[in-house]
Amino acid sequence: MAAEREIAKSEDEWRSELGAERYAILREAATEPPFSGDYTYEKASGTYQCGACGAALFRSDAKYDSGTGWPSFTEPMVADALELVDDSSLGMVRTEVQCRRCGSHLGHVFPDGPGPTGERYCMNSLALDLEPDSHD
């Protein structure tokens, strides 16, 4: 049973707000092709937010080049911002990462990341928005 979400909208509302590509990723758990996303090689400092609801998810200093073709992070900005869900689609067992606030699909987490956590949060660029740090 899905958790009650802080932001709950009908799928028609999500479809209208997100557009076809983002809707497929965020609401239907599709995956963008590797090396196709805007944030794969992004180096700017800032906060990566949920592309559906704007919840703060990852800091840019946790991002690294995993070589997989998707933006990868060592840890979330706030662990409670994410919900981890068992995913046995595609004939394999993985851990899906969802936004706790709105339930949108972000990507998957794998146990093959670098130091101290050993985790690789492998996200879809289309599931994220980067809010750059302001430089006063």
Secondary structure, 3 states (H helix, E strand, C coil): CCCCCCCCCCHHHHHHHHHHHHHHHHHHCCCCCCCCCCCCCCCCCEEEEECCCCCEEEEHHHEECCCCCCCEECCCCCHHHEEEEEECHHHCCEEEEEECCCCCEEEEEECCCCCCCCCEEEECHHHEEEEECCCC
